[in-house]
Amino acid sequence: MKLALVPIGNSRGIRIPKTLIEQCGFGKTVEVRIEQDRLVIQPDRTVRQGWDAAFRAAVRPAKDELLLDPAPSNEFDRKDWRW
């Protein structure tokens, strides 16, 4: 898609069509940077945005297994140890 550069004061800008804005998930602000002679525009996201959902998705089922076999009891465990 080609877009025209329009004058904005001493600068120039582009008008981004609504469908592209929605597809990219742009909000009120965007992050802009240059990468290898290209202008990259991406949604402005908070530092840990989406982490909560990712952690919830990564939770293992409730059936937890021990990673190590329990150590066999010794004489201390049988005679001297008290809870």
Order of alpha helices (4+ residues) and beta strands (2+ residues): beta-beta-alpha-beta-beta-alpha-alpha
